[in-house]
Amino acid sequence: MRPLAQRACWLTLFLLAVALLPAGLVGDDGVPAKQPEGAAVKGRRVFYASHSLMWYVPPPLEELADAAGIKGHKLVGLQRLGASKTAQHWNLPEAKNKAKDALKKGDVDVLVLSPIQFPDEGVDNFVKLGLGANANMRFVVQISWGGWDIDNQDFPKGATKQVDWNKTPEQLKKLYLRNIKAAEDQADAINKQVGKKVVFLVPSAQALVALRTRIYNKEMPGLTSQDQLFRDPMSHPAPPLEALNAYLHYAVIYGQSPIGLPMPALLKNAKTDAWDDQFNRALQEIAWSTVIGFRYSGVTAAPAKKK
């Protein structure tokens, strides 16, 4: 019985340790434990320091957290700077820098950033400041698609009012590769320096490629052309892309699948008949499969089964 007793003891200690870990991104390797059905997910205090390809995310994120029954989700603040590098948020005067102020007070669990090019020294600076006040902070960094449909490593070079949105799957695969690789390299460098994973990446560019590929292949009912995803040549997102990106942020921040959650207001308010519940679910499935297929998201889980 002694070996059995030992195993029981170790099992008890293991289960206790898992229970004490926060939901979502956990563990030294950044891989979350799959949340059992009905398990309570702790809400996060989130601050967004953003440019216009991300600053619309907080309201639908709050809707999703509420619909999922996540208690305690809180938007601490949103700092908006158009076409901004994260370094520009860092360099704001102290009197206007709400992001720095919130981090110094230890009021933030997750800081969400949106560099244009990588590396961006602002990310390093915010990580150092944030961890100094809250050792358990996480830093979620969006890999944005490029303005004027270019790789963001080139932004704003090549800017033009004549953008060709009708790209083939082969062109789409190559479109953002350098920016994605540079983001991964910076995340690796920071996490290595810190000694644990604190920087996680939102694969917004990759999810957009997946969606545009479906449109090209006529596999996305509700969308017939890739330009329907954008409001203007600068690549500001239309409601379907806004919803897709909100699902990505929800999945990365909470380590949970968005599949089956209600349609957010930003998509409902578009009042487009083709953008129905089935269309919304397809966006959720693209978001979830992209997140769990990208190790820098820190989320590993089996895709949710269709109901």
C-alpha positions in Angstrom: 0.0 0.0 0.0 2.9 2.3 0.5 3.6 3.0 -3.2 -0.1 3.6 -3.7 -0.1 6.1 -0.7 2.9 7.9 -2.2 1.2 8.2 -5.6 -2.0 9.5 -3.9 0.1 12.1 -2.0 1.8 13.3 -5.2 -1.5 13.4 -7.0 -3.0 15.5 -4.3 -0.1 17.9 -4.4 -0.3 18.1 -8.2 -4.0 18.8 -8.2 -3.6 21.5 -5.5 -0.8 23.2 -7.5 -3.0 23.2 -10.7 -5.9 24.6 -8.7 -3.8 27.5 -7.6 -2.7 28.4 -11.1 -4.7 31.2 -12.8 -6.9 30.4 -15.8 -5.6 31.1 -19.2 -1.9 31.5 -19.7 -0.2 29.6 -16.8 3.0 27.7 -16.0 6.6 28.5 -16.6 6.3 27.4 -20.3 3.3 29.6 -20.9 1.0 26.6 -21.7 -2.4 26.7 -19.9 -4.0 23.8 -18.3 -7.2 23.0 -20.2 -10.1 24.4 -18.1 -12.6 21.7 -17.1 -16.2 22.2 -18.0 -17.9 24.6 -15.6 -14.6 25.8 -14.1 -14.6 29.4 -13.0 -12.2 31.7 -14.9 -10.7 34.6 -13.1 -11.3 38.0 -14.7 -8.3 40.1 -15.7 -7.6 43.7 -15.1 -6.6 44.8 -18.7 -5.0 47.9 -20.0 -4.8 48.6 -23.8 -2.1 50.9 -25.3 -3.1 50.9 -28.9 -3.2 52.2 -32.4 -6.4 52.1 -34.6 -6.0 48.5 -35.7 -6.7 47.4 -32.1 -8.3 50.2 -30.0 -11.9 49.0 -30.8 -11.2 45.6 -29.1 -12.0 46.4 -25.4 -15.9 46.7 -25.7 -16.4 43.4 -27.5 -13.9 41.8 -25.2 -15.9 42.9 -22.3 -19.1 41.5 -24.0 -17.4 38.1 -24.5 -16.1 37.9 -21.0 -19.5 38.7 -19.6 -21.2 36.2 -21.9 -18.7 33.5 -20.9 -19.5 34.2 -17.2 -16.1 35.5 -16.4 -16.3 37.5 -13.2 -14.0 40.4 -12.5 -12.9 41.3 -16.0 -12.1 45.0 -16.0 -10.8 47.5 -18.5 -8.4 49.6 -16.5 -7.7 51.9 -19.3 -7.3 52.5 -23.1 -4.5 54.7 -24.3 -5.0 55.6 -28.0 -2.4 56.9 -30.4 -3.0 56.7 -34.2 -0.5 54.7 -36.2 1.6 54.4 -33.1 4.6 52.4 -32.2 4.6 51.1 -28.6 7.7 53.3 -28.0 5.5 56.3 -28.6 3.2 55.2 -25.8 6.2 54.8 -23.6 7.5 58.2 -24.5 4.3 60.1 -23.7 4.8 62.8 -21.0 4.4 61.4 -17.5 1.4 63.6 -16.9 -0.4 62.1 -19.9 0.9 58.5 -19.7 -2.0 56.5 -18.2 -0.4 53.2 -19.1 2.7 53.9 -17.0 0.6 55.2 -14.2 -1.6 52.1 -14.1 1.5 49.8 -14.2 3.3 51.7 -11.4 0.3 51.3 -9.2 0.2 47.5 -9.8 -3.4 47.8 -11.1 -2.9 45.7 -14.3 -2.8 42.0 -14.8 -2.5 42.1 -18.6 -1.0 44.9 -20.7 -2.0 44.7 -24.4 0.3 46.4 -26.9 0.2 46.9 -30.7 3.6 47.7 -32.2 3.9 48.3 -35.9 7.4 47.1 -36.6 9.4 44.7 -34.4 11.5 45.0 -32.4 9.9 47.9 -30.5 11.9 49.1 -27.5 8.6 50.2 -25.9 7.6 46.6 -25.3 10.9 46.0 -23.4 10.4 49.1 -21.3 6.8 48.3 -20.4 7.7 44.7 -19.4 10.4 46.0 -17.1 8.2 48.6 -15.5 5.2 46.3 -15.2 7.0 43.3 -13.6 8.6 45.7 -11.1 5.2 46.4 -9.7 3.4 43.1 -10.4 5.6 40.0 -10.8 2.7 38.1 -12.2 1.9 40.5 -15.0 1.4 39.3 -18.6 2.1 41.3 -21.8 -0.1 40.5 -24.8 1.2 41.9 -28.1 -0.8 42.0 -31.2 0.9 41.1 -34.6 -1.1 43.5 -36.7 -1.8 43.2 -40.4 -0.1 45.9 -42.5 -1.5 49.2 -43.6 -2.0 49.4 -47.3 -1.7 45.6 -47.4 2.0 45.5 -46.9 4.3 43.8 -44.4 4.4 46.1 -41.4 8.2 45.9 -41.4 7.9 48.2 -44.4 5.3 50.6 -43.0 4.7 53.3 -44.2 6.9 52.6 -47.3 4.9 51.7 -50.4 1.8 53.5 -49.1 -0.7 54.0 -51.9 -4.3 54.7 -52.4 -4.5 51.9 -55.0 -4.4 48.7 -53.0 -4.9 45.3 -54.6 -6.9 43.2 -52.1 -7.5 40.3 -54.4 -4.4 38.3 -53.4 -4.0 34.6 -54.0 -3.4 32.1 -51.1 0.3 31.9 -52.2 0.6 35.7 -52.0 -1.2 35.8 -48.7 1.1 33.2 -47.1 4.1 35.5 -47.7 2.4 38.8 -47.0 3.3 39.3 -43.3 6.1 36.8 -42.8 8.9 39.2 -41.9 6.8 41.1 -39.3 5.6 37.8 -37.7 9.2 36.5 -37.5 10.4 39.8 -36.0 7.6 39.6 -33.4 8.5 36.1 -32.4 12.2 37.0 -32.1 11.5 39.9 -29.8 9.1 37.8 -27.6 11.8 35.1 -27.4 14.5 37.7 -26.4 12.3 39.3 -23.7 11.1 36.0 -22.2 14.7 34.6 -22.1 15.9 37.8 -20.4 13.1 37.6 -17.8 13.5 33.9 -17.3 9.9 32.9 -17.9 7.2 33.5 -20.5 5.6 36.9 -19.9 5.2 38.1 -23.5 2.5 36.4 -25.6 1.5 37.2 -29.2 -2.0 37.7 -30.7 -1.8 36.2 -34.2 -4.1 38.8 -35.9 -2.1 38.9 -39.1 -2.2 35.1 -39.4 -5.9 34.9 -38.7 -6.6 37.5 -41.4 -4.6 35.4 -43.9 -6.7 32.4 -43.0 -10.0 34.4 -43.5 -8.8 36.0 -46.7 -7.8 32.5 -48.0 -11.3 31.2 -47.3 -12.8 34.2 -49.2 -10.5 33.6 -52.2 -11.5 29.9 -52.3 -15.2 30.9 -51.9 -15.4 29.0 -48.6 -16.7 31.9 -46.5 -20.4 32.5 -47.0 -21.2 36.1 -46.2 -18.1 37.5 -47.8 -17.4 37.5 -51.5 -14.3 39.7 -51.8 -11.3 40.4 -49.6 -11.9 44.1 -49.6 -15.1 43.7 -47.6 -12.8 43.2 -44.6 -11.5 46.8 -44.7 -12.9 50.3 -44.4 -10.2 52.1 -46.3 -6.8 51.6 -48.1 -5.1 52.1 -44.7 -6.5 48.6 -43.8 -8.8 49.8 -40.9 -11.0 46.8 -40.2 -14.7 46.5 -41.1 -17.0 44.7 -38.6 -16.1 41.1 -39.6 -12.4 41.7 -39.1 -13.0 43.6 -35.8 -15.0 40.6 -34.5 -12.4 38.2 -35.6 -9.7 40.2 -33.8 -11.8 40.5 -30.7 -12.1 36.7 -30.6 -8.4 36.4 -30.9 -7.8 38.6 -28.0 -10.4 36.8 -25.9 -8.7 33.5 -26.7 -5.2 34.6 -25.9 -6.0 36.6 -22.7 -8.3 33.9 -21.2 -7.1 30.7 -22.8 -10.6 29.9 -23.7 -12.4 29.1 -27.0 -14.8 31.8 -28.2 -16.8 29.2 -30.2 -20.4 29.4 -29.2 -20.4 32.8 -27.6 -23.0 35.3 -28.7 -22.4 37.7 -31.6 -20.9 41.0 -30.4 -22.7 44.3 -30.9 -20.2 45.6 -33.4 -21.2 42.8 -35.8 -24.9 42.9 -35.0 -25.0 46.7 -35.5 -23.7 46.2 -39.1 -27.2 44.9 -39.9 -26.0 42.7 -42.8 -28.2 39.7 -43.3 -25.4 37.5 -44.5 -23.5 38.1 -41.3 -25.6 35.7 -39.3 -24.9 33.3 -36.4 -23.4 30.8 -38.8 -21.1 33.5 -40.2 -20.2 34.6 -36.6 -19.3 31.0 -35.6 -17.0 30.6 -38.7 -15.1 33.7 -37.5 -14.9 32.2 -34.0 -13.6 28.9 -35.4 -10.9 30.7 -37.5 -9.8 32.6 -34.4 -9.6 29.6 -32.1 -7.8 27.4 -34.6 -5.3 30.1 -35.3 -4.6 30.8 -31.6 -4.1 27.1 -30.7 -1.9 26.6 -33.7 0.5 29.4 -32.8 2.7 28.5 -29.9 3.5 32.1 -29.1 -0.1 32.6 -28.1 0.6 30.5 -25.0 -2.7 28.6 -25.6 -2.8 24.9 -26.2 -6.1 23.1 -26.4 -8.2 20.8 -28.6 -10.7 22.7 -30.8 -14.1 22.8 -29.3 -16.6 20.3 -30.8 -19.4 21.6 -32.9 -22.8 21.5 -31.2 
